[in-house]
Amino acid sequence: MTQSSASAHHRIAHGALWAFIASWSKIALSLIAFALIARIIGPEQFGLNTGAAALVMFGQVLVGTAAGEVIIQRRELSDASLSAYLWTLFGIGVLLAVIVVAVSPWIAHVFDHPQMAPLLLLYSGCIPLTALQTVPAAMLSARLEFKAQALAGTVGMTSGCLVGIALALLGAGIWSLGALQFVQIGVNAAVLWRKCHWTPAAPRWDEVPACLRFSSSSVAVRMLDELENQLPKVFIGGILGATALGYFGVSRRIFDLLRDMLLMPLMMVALPSVAETRSRKEDLGVLLKSALKASAFIGYPAFLGLIAVTPTVIPLLFGDSWGDAVVPLQLMCLLGLLSAVTTFNYAILRDYNKGAQLIMVAVISTVLMAVSVPIAAQFGLIAAIGAVVLSRYIVLPIQALQVQQLGVSTWKTQIVSGGPSLLIAVVMSIAVAALRQALDDVLAPLLLLVICITAGAMIYLALSALFTRTELRYALELVRGRRKQSAQGQTD
């Protein structure tokens, strides 16, 4: 490994460490807040909130992270051009918010629930706030300053959760979740601006069209991904009702929290990491293989372990009224296994300017979802979620082949790199499920959960030390970052 490569890997690992710290903090706070609020408002109101948030999410995608990728890729942009791009995104955000406000009465009529209209008014404000944080967040990512982003995310989540919990305890009901989201985004944007140490200059508009063209493919892919994510909510809510949507919303939320806690730090550093290593294709291949091993080592036991303990987790966190969310969550965890494999694929294809390939995969996946979920929903919630999972797995080989065509990594390497970790995680999950079932009527739920998690971690680490030492060593290097990378730079 060259000295420059070792330095890049060190910066990436150090950034990943801060991203992990932020993710764990945010997930813990978010889980507490959503569990408490869900207990209070129940499945039906939670489902209505899920529907409102899903509709506004499309606007946030248009002005959010995907729109900021041009700043990471084109680091030569002047302050004047960045300022113009900032105000362009903010103007688009305001326009989208106005559109949401205008159509909110009609949406409330379609959903046959009057509360939907005022809730959409609150959520619409999240769109311009998202636009305001895109440029400073992208500038920090380009500098690999993930510590500042970690702080912003943690402070924003803490503020939002405190407001949401307080409103829920005061009887605000469905409004508590909307306020949580609004405050979180607003505070996050404020901290990002403070940490970015950048002041907008007089705008120069001539580079804005080029920036928008560059971002269009990323935004299109993210929009299609979001459409794919939100379509099941539309079909489940429309066909099976708000209560079923509430069960799906909670299972999806827990899955998203766990994925963000474990894999989002790798996703956060993926695009800057690929940009840093792109000129050295051999190093990029090594980076991808190492990242796949690390994400599999972390993700597989977490999602399979959650499948084993879900019958205890759901009643413990949300109460007995949420029992019908157990199987939906277990099915959603299967998507976590997929996420552990595809963490870096998007970043590689995007950095090589393969937007058309990304859009193709997103279109195929969205069409599969649009066709299969409504049909499956006729047979119930479990069938609908099964269709969601199956649709995602069908497109996995397509994206793997696209990365292979770039000469970075073969499709086989991408898919089977984490195979040993998967086998060990399966053994661990079976052992934990048996332990949980044996002690279910003996121990209190919280104590049972602690024992199962502890036993699962010990089994997994012991088997990993025996059979997957490479994956274990890389995960430890990722956590310890600075010292290990420094040593590699001296020896390689």
C-alpha positions as CSV (number, residue, x, y, z in Angstrom):
1,M,0.0,0.0,0.0
2,T,1.4,3.4,-0.9
3,Q,1.9,6.2,1.6
4,S,-0.9,8.3,0.0
5,S,-3.2,5.3,0.0
6,A,-2.4,4.6,3.7
7,S,-3.1,8.3,4.5
8,A,-6.4,8.1,2.7
9,H,-7.4,4.9,4.4
10,H,-6.5,6.5,7.8
11,R,-8.7,9.6,7.1
12,I,-11.5,7.4,6.0
13,A,-11.3,5.1,9.0
14,H,-11.1,8.1,11.4
15,G,-14.2,9.6,9.7
16,A,-16.0,6.3,9.9
17,L,-15.3,6.2,13.7
18,W,-16.9,9.6,14.2
19,A,-19.8,8.6,12.0
20,F,-20.3,5.4,14.1
21,I,-20.3,7.4,17.3
22,A,-22.9,9.8,16.0
23,S,-25.1,7.1,14.6
24,W,-25.1,5.1,17.8
25,S,-26.0,8.2,19.8
26,K,-28.8,9.2,17.4
27,I,-30.2,5.7,17.1
28,A,-30.4,5.3,20.9
29,L,-32.2,8.6,21.3
30,S,-34.5,8.0,18.4
31,L,-35.4,4.5,19.5
32,I,-36.4,5.7,23.0
33,A,-38.5,8.6,21.5
34,F,-40.3,6.5,18.9
35,A,-41.0,3.7,21.3
36,L,-42.5,6.0,23.9
37,I,-44.5,8.0,21.3
38,A,-45.7,4.8,19.6
39,R,-46.9,3.4,22.9
40,I,-48.9,6.6,23.5
41,I,-50.5,7.2,20.1
42,G,-51.1,3.6,19.0
43,P,-50.8,1.9,15.5
44,E,-53.5,3.9,13.7
45,Q,-52.1,7.4,14.4
46,F,-48.6,6.2,13.9
47,G,-49.7,4.9,10.4
48,L,-51.2,8.3,9.6
49,N,-48.0,10.0,10.5
50,T,-46.1,7.5,8.4
51,G,-48.3,8.5,5.4
52,A,-47.7,12.2,5.9
53,A,-44.0,11.9,6.3
54,A,-43.8,9.7,3.2
55,L,-45.4,12.3,1.0
56,V,-43.1,15.1,2.1
57,M,-40.0,12.9,1.8
58,F,-40.0,13.2,-2.0
59,G,-39.5,17.0,-1.7
60,Q,-36.6,16.5,0.8
61,V,-34.9,14.1,-1.7
62,L,-35.0,16.8,-4.4
63,V,-33.0,19.3,-2.3
64,G,-31.1,16.9,0.0
65,T,-28.0,14.8,0.1
66,A,-28.1,13.7,-3.5
67,A,-28.2,17.4,-4.7
68,G,-25.0,18.0,-2.6
69,E,-22.9,15.2,-4.2
70,V,-21.8,17.7,-6.9
71,I,-20.0,19.6,-4.2
72,I,-18.1,16.5,-3.2
73,Q,-17.1,15.7,-6.7
74,R,-16.4,19.2,-8.0
75,R,-14.2,20.6,-5.2
76,E,-13.1,23.5,-7.4
77,L,-16.4,25.3,-7.1
78,S,-16.0,28.9,-6.0
79,D,-17.7,30.5,-3.0
80,A,-19.9,32.5,-5.4
81,S,-21.0,29.4,-7.3
82,L,-21.7,27.5,-4.0
83,S,-23.8,30.5,-2.8
84,A,-25.8,30.5,-6.0
85,Y,-26.4,26.8,-5.7
86,L,-27.4,27.1,-2.1
87,W,-30.1,29.7,-2.9
88,T,-31.3,27.7,-5.9
89,L,-31.9,24.7,-3.6
90,F,-33.6,26.8,-1.0
91,G,-35.9,28.4,-3.6
92,I,-36.8,24.9,-4.9
93,G,-37.5,23.8,-1.3
94,V,-39.8,26.8,-0.7
95,L,-41.7,26.1,-3.9
96,L,-42.1,22.4,-3.0
97,A,-43.4,23.4,0.5
98,V,-46.0,25.7,-1.1
99,I,-47.2,22.9,-3.3
100,V,-47.5,20.5,-0.4
101,V,-49.6,23.1,1.5
102,A,-51.8,23.7,-1.6
103,V,-52.6,20.0,-2.0
104,S,-52.9,19.0,1.7
105,P,-56.7,19.3,1.8
106,W,-57.1,17.0,-1.2
107,I,-54.6,14.5,0.4
108,A,-56.6,14.6,3.6
109,H,-59.7,13.8,1.7
110,V,-58.1,10.9,-0.1
111,F,-56.8,9.4,3.2
112,D,-60.2,10.1,4.7
113,H,-58.7,11.7,7.8
114,P,-58.9,15.5,8.6
115,Q,-55.8,15.5,10.7
116,M,-53.6,14.7,7.7
117,A,-54.0,18.3,6.3
118,P,-52.6,20.3,9.2
119,L,-49.9,17.6,9.8
120,L,-48.7,18.1,6.2
121,L,-48.5,21.9,6.9
122,L,-45.9,21.1,9.6
123,Y,-44.0,18.6,7.6
124,S,-43.8,20.9,4.6
125,G,-41.5,23.2,6.5
126,C,-38.9,20.3,6.6
127,I,-38.3,20.7,2.9
128,P,-36.7,24.2,2.8
129,L,-34.8,23.3,6.1
130,T,-33.4,20.3,4.4
131,A,-32.2,22.5,1.5
132,L,-30.4,24.8,3.9
133,Q,-28.3,22.0,5.3
134,T,-27.3,20.4,2.0
135,V,-24.4,22.7,1.0
136,P,-22.7,22.9,4.4
137,A,-23.1,19.1,4.9
138,A,-21.5,18.4,1.5
139,M,-18.7,20.8,2.1
140,L,-17.8,19.0,5.4
141,S,-18.0,15.6,3.6
142,A,-15.7,16.8,0.9
143,R,-13.2,17.7,3.6
144,L,-13.7,14.4,5.4
145,E,-14.8,16.4,8.5
146,F,-17.2,13.8,9.8
147,K,-16.7,14.8,13.4
148,A,-18.6,18.1,12.8
149,Q,-21.4,16.2,11.0
150,A,-21.5,13.8,13.9
151,L,-22.0,16.6,16.3
152,A,-24.7,18.2,14.2
153,G,-26.6,15.0,13.8
154,T,-26.5,14.2,17.5
155,V,-27.5,17.6,18.7
156,G,-30.3,17.7,16.2
157,M,-31.7,14.3,17.1
158,T,-31.4,15.1,20.8
159,S,-33.4,18.3,20.4
160,G,-36.0,16.7,18.3
161,C,-36.5,13.8,20.6
162,L,-36.8,16.0,23.7
163,V,-39.5,18.1,22.0
164,G,-41.3,15.0,20.6
165,I,-41.4,13.2,23.9
166,A,-42.5,16.3,25.8
167,L,-45.4,16.8,23.4
168,A,-46.4,13.2,23.5
169,L,-46.5,13.2,27.3
170,L,-48.6,16.4,27.2
171,G,-51.2,14.7,25.0
172,A,-50.2,16.2,21.6
173,G,-50.6,12.8,19.9
174,I,-49.7,12.6,16.3
175,W,-48.2,16.1,16.4
176,S,-45.4,14.9,18.6
177,L,-43.8,13.0,15.7
178,G,-44.1,15.8,13.3
179,A,-42.6,18.3,15.7
180,L,-39.7,15.8,16.4
181,Q,-38.8,15.7,12.7
182,F,-39.1,19.5,12.2
183,V,-36.9,20.4,15.2
184,Q,-34.4,17.7,14.4
185,I,-33.8,19.0,10.9
186,G,-33.8,22.7,11.9
187,V,-31.2,22.2,14.7
188,N,-29.1,20.0,12.5
189,A,-28.9,22.6,9.8
190,A,-28.0,25.3,12.4
191,V,-25.1,23.3,13.8
192,L,-23.8,22.4,10.3
193,W,-23.7,26.0,9.4
194,R,-21.8,26.9,12.5
195,K,-19.2,24.1,12.0
196,C,-18.8,24.7,8.3
197,H,-17.1,28.1,8.9
198,W,-18.4,29.3,5.5
199,T,-20.2,32.5,4.7
200,P,-22.1,32.8,1.4
201,A,-20.7,35.3,-1.1
202,A,-22.4,37.3,-3.8
203,P,-23.9,34.5,-5.9
204,R,-22.5,33.6,-9.3
205,W,-25.2,31.9,-11.3
206,D,-23.4,30.7,-14.4
207,E,-22.3,27.3,-12.9
208,V,-25.7,26.5,-11.4
209,P,-27.1,24.8,-14.5
210,A,-24.0,22.6,-14.7
211,C,-24.4,21.7,-11.0
212,L,-28.1,20.9,-11.5
213,R,-27.3,18.7,-14.5
214,F,-24.6,16.8,-12.6
215,S,-27.0,16.3,-9.6
216,S,-29.9,15.3,-11.8
217,S,-28.9,11.7,-12.1
218,S,-28.2,11.4,-8.4
219,V,-31.5,13.0,-7.5
220,A,-33.3,10.8,-10.0
221,V,-31.8,7.7,-8.5
222,R,-32.6,8.8,-5.0
223,M,-36.1,9.8,-6.1
224,L,-36.7,6.4,-7.6
225,D,-35.3,4.8,-4.5
226,E,-37.6,6.9,-2.4
227,L,-40.5,6.0,-4.6
228,E,-39.6,2.4,-4.1
229,N,-39.5,3.0,-0.3
230,Q,-42.7,4.8,-0.1
231,L,-44.9,2.9,-2.6
232,P,-45.4,0.0,-0.1
233,K,-46.7,2.5,2.4
234,V,-49.2,3.9,-0.2
235,F,-50.4,0.4,-1.2
236,I,-50.5,-0.9,2.4
237,G,-52.3,2.1,3.7
238,G,-54.7,2.3,0.8
239,I,-55.5,-1.5,0.7
240,L,-55.1,-2.6,4.3
241,G,-55.8,0.6,6.2
242,A,-54.0,2.9,8.7
243,T,-53.5,0.2,11.4
244,A,-51.6,-2.1,9.1
245,L,-49.6,0.9,7.9
246,G,-48.8,1.6,11.5
247,Y,-47.4,-2.0,12.0
248,F,-45.4,-1.6,8.8
249,G,-44.2,1.9,9.7
250,V,-42.9,0.7,13.1
251,S,-41.1,-2.3,11.6
252,R,-39.6,-0.2,8.9
253,R,-38.6,2.4,11.4
254,I,-36.7,-0.1,13.6
255,F,-35.0,-1.5,10.6
256,D,-34.0,1.9,9.4
257,L,-32.6,2.8,12.8
258,L,-30.5,-0.4,13.0
259,R,-29.3,0.0,9.5
260,D,-28.3,3.6,10.1
261,M,-26.6,2.7,13.3
262,L,-24.5,0.0,11.8
263,L,-24.1,0.7,8.1
264,M,-24.9,4.4,7.6
265,P,-21.4,5.4,8.8
266,L,-19.9,3.4,6.0
267,M,-22.4,4.9,3.6
268,M,-21.5,8.4,4.8
269,V,-17.8,7.9,4.0
270,A,-18.4,5.9,0.8
271,L,-18.5,8.7,-1.8
272,P,-15.6,10.7,-0.4
273,S,-13.6,7.5,0.0
274,V,-14.2,6.4,-3.6
275,A,-13.3,9.9,-4.8
276,E,-10.1,9.8,-2.8
277,T,-9.1,6.4,-4.2
278,R,-10.5,6.5,-7.7
279,S,-7.2,7.2,-9.5
280,R,-5.8,4.0,-8.0
281,K,-8.1,1.3,-9.2
282,E,-6.2,-1.5,-7.5
283,D,-6.5,0.3,-4.2
284,L,-10.2,0.9,-4.9
285,G,-10.7,-2.8,-5.4
286,V,-9.0,-3.5,-2.0
287,L,-11.1,-0.8,-0.4
288,L,-14.3,-2.3,-1.7
289,K,-13.4,-5.8,-0.6
290,S,-12.4,-4.6,2.9
291,A,-15.6,-2.6,3.2
292,L,-17.7,-5.5,2.2
293,K,-16.0,-7.7,4.8
294,A,-16.4,-5.1,7.5
295,S,-20.1,-4.3,6.7
296,A,-20.9,-8.0,6.5
297,F,-19.1,-8.7,9.8
298,I,-21.1,-5.9,11.5
299,G,-24.4,-6.1,9.7
300,Y,-25.2,-9.9,9.4
301,P,-25.1,-10.7,13.1
302,A,-27.1,-7.6,14.0
303,F,-30.0,-8.2,11.6
304,L,-30.1,-12.0,12.1
305,G,-29.8,-11.5,15.9
306,L,-32.7,-9.1,15.8
307,I,-34.8,-11.7,14.0
308,A,-34.2,-14.1,16.9
309,V,-35.2,-11.6,19.6
310,T,-38.0,-9.7,17.8
311,P,-40.8,-11.5,19.7
312,T,-39.3,-10.0,22.9
313,V,-38.3,-6.6,21.5
314,I,-41.6,-5.5,20.1
315,P,-43.8,-6.0,23.2
316,L,-41.0,-4.7,25.5
317,L,-40.6,-1.4,23.5
318,F,-44.0,-0.7,22.2
319,G,-46.5,-2.7,24.3
320,D,-48.7,-5.7,23.7
321,S,-50.9,-3.8,21.2
322,W,-48.0,-3.9,18.7
323,G,-47.7,-7.7,18.7
324,D,-48.7,-7.9,15.0
325,A,-45.5,-6.0,14.1
326,V,-43.2,-8.9,15.0
327,V,-43.2,-10.8,11.7
328,P,-43.1,-7.6,9.6
329,L,-39.9,-6.6,11.4
330,Q,-38.4,-10.0,11.0
331,L,-39.0,-9.8,7.3
332,M,-37.6,-6.3,7.1
333,C,-34.4,-7.5,8.7
334,L,-33.7,-9.6,5.5
335,L,-33.3,-6.3,3.7
336,G,-30.5,-5.5,6.2
337,L,-28.5,-8.5,4.9
338,L,-28.8,-6.9,1.4
339,S,-27.7,-3.5,2.7
340,A,-24.6,-5.0,4.1
341,V,-23.6,-6.2,0.6
342,T,-24.5,-3.1,-1.4
343,T,-23.1,-0.4,0.9
344,F,-20.4,0.8,-1.5
345,N,-21.8,-0.1,-4.9
346,Y,-23.8,3.2,-5.3
347,A,-20.7,5.3,-4.4
348,I,-18.6,3.5,-7.0
349,L,-21.1,3.8,-9.8
350,R,-21.8,7.4,-8.9
351,D,-18.2,8.4,-8.8
352,Y,-17.6,6.8,-12.2
353,N,-20.5,8.9,-13.5
354,K,-22.7,5.9,-14.2
355,G,-25.9,7.6,-13.5
356,A,-27.7,5.8,-16.3
357,Q,-26.9,2.4,-14.8
358,L,-28.1,3.5,-11.4
359,I,-31.3,4.8,-12.8
360,M,-31.9,1.6,-14.7
361,V,-31.6,-0.5,-11.5
362,A,-33.8,1.9,-9.6
363,V,-36.5,1.8,-12.4
364,I,-36.4,-2.0,-12.5
365,S,-36.8,-2.2,-8.7
366,T,-39.5,0.4,-8.6
367,V,-41.5,-1.4,-11.3
368,L,-41.2,-4.7,-9.5
369,M,-42.4,-3.0,-6.3
370,A,-45.3,-1.3,-8.1
371,V,-46.5,-4.5,-9.6
372,S,-45.9,-7.0,-6.8
373,V,-46.9,-5.2,-3.7
374,P,-50.5,-4.4,-4.6
375,I,-51.1,-8.0,-5.7
376,A,-49.5,-9.4,-2.5
377,A,-51.3,-6.9,-0.3
378,Q,-54.6,-8.7,-1.2
379,F,-53.3,-11.6,0.9
380,G,-52.4,-9.5,3.9
381,L,-49.5,-7.5,5.4
382,I,-47.0,-10.3,5.6
383,A,-47.4,-11.1,1.9
384,A,-47.0,-7.4,1.0
385,I,-43.7,-7.1,3.0
386,G,-42.5,-10.3,1.4
387,A,-43.0,-8.8,-2.0
388,V,-41.0,-5.7,-0.9
389,V,-38.1,-7.9,0.2
390,L,-38.1,-10.1,-2.9
391,S,-38.1,-7.1,-5.2
392,R,-35.0,-5.8,-3.6
393,Y,-33.1,-9.1,-3.9
394,I,-34.0,-9.5,-7.6
395,V,-32.0,-6.5,-8.6
396,L,-28.9,-7.4,-6.5
397,P,-27.1,-9.3,-9.3
398,I,-27.7,-6.4,-11.8
399,Q,-25.9,-3.8,-9.7
400,A,-23.1,-6.3,-8.9
401,L,-22.5,-6.9,-12.7
402,Q,-22.4,-3.1,-13.2
403,V,-19.6,-2.7,-10.7
404,Q,-17.8,-5.7,-12.3
405,Q,-17.9,-3.9,-15.7
406,L,-15.8,-1.1,-14.2
407,G,-13.0,-3.5,-13.5
408,V,-13.1,-2.8,-9.7
409,S,-14.5,-6.0,-8.4
410,T,-16.1,-9.2,-9.7
411,W,-19.8,-9.8,-9.0
412,K,-18.8,-13.0,-7.1
413,T,-16.5,-11.0,-4.8
414,Q,-19.2,-8.5,-4.0
415,I,-21.8,-11.1,-3.1
416,V,-19.7,-13.8,-1.3
417,S,-17.1,-11.7,0.5
418,G,-19.2,-11.8,3.6
419,G,-20.1,-15.5,3.3
420,P,-18.2,-16.7,6.3
421,S,-19.7,-13.9,8.5
422,L,-23.1,-14.9,7.2
423,L,-22.7,-18.6,8.2
424,I,-21.5,-17.7,11.6
425,A,-24.3,-15.2,12.1
426,V,-26.9,-17.8,11.1
427,V,-25.5,-20.2,13.7
428,M,-25.5,-17.5,16.3
429,S,-29.1,-16.5,15.5
430,I,-30.4,-20.1,15.8
431,A,-28.7,-20.4,19.2
432,V,-30.1,-17.1,20.4
433,A,-33.6,-18.0,19.2
434,A,-33.4,-21.3,21.1
435,L,-32.2,-19.6,24.2
436,R,-35.0,-17.0,24.0
437,Q,-37.7,-19.6,23.6
438,A,-36.3,-21.7,26.5
439,L,-36.2,-18.8,28.9
440,D,-39.3,-16.9,27.7
441,D,-41.6,-18.0,30.5
442,V,-38.8,-17.9,33.2
443,L,-37.3,-14.4,33.0
444,A,-38.6,-10.9,32.7
445,P,-38.5,-9.5,29.1
446,L,-35.7,-6.9,29.7
447,L,-33.5,-9.4,31.5
448,L,-34.2,-12.0,28.8
449,L,-33.2,-9.5,26.1
450,V,-30.0,-8.6,27.9
451,I,-29.0,-12.3,28.3
452,C,-29.8,-13.1,24.7
453,I,-27.8,-10.2,23.3
454,T,-24.9,-11.0,25.5
455,A,-24.9,-14.6,24.6
456,G,-25.2,-13.8,20.9
457,A,-22.3,-11.4,21.0
458,M,-20.1,-13.9,22.8
459,I,-21.0,-16.8,20.4
460,Y,-20.4,-14.6,17.3
461,L,-17.1,-13.2,18.5
462,A,-15.8,-16.6,19.6
463,L,-16.7,-18.2,16.3
464,S,-15.3,-15.2,14.4
465,A,-12.0,-15.5,16.2
466,L,-11.8,-19.1,15.0
467,F,-13.1,-18.9,11.5
468,T,-13.2,-15.3,10.2
469,R,-10.1,-13.6,11.6
470,T,-9.6,-11.4,8.5
471,E,-13.1,-9.8,9.0
472,L,-12.6,-9.5,12.7
473,R,-9.2,-7.8,12.3
474,Y,-10.5,-5.3,9.7
475,A,-13.4,-4.4,11.9
476,L,-11.1,-3.8,14.9
477,E,-8.8,-1.6,12.6
478,L,-11.8,0.4,11.6
479,V,-12.7,1.1,15.2
480,R,-9.2,1.9,16.3
481,G,-8.5,3.8,13.1
482,R,-5.6,6.1,13.7
483,R,-3.1,3.7,15.3
484,K,-3.6,0.8,12.9
485,Q,-3.6,2.9,9.8
486,S,-0.4,4.6,10.9
487,A,1.2,1.3,11.4
488,Q,0.2,0.1,7.9
489,G,1.6,3.2,6.4
490,Q,5.0,2.4,7.9
491,T,5.1,-1.3,7.0
492,D,3.4,-1.5,3.5
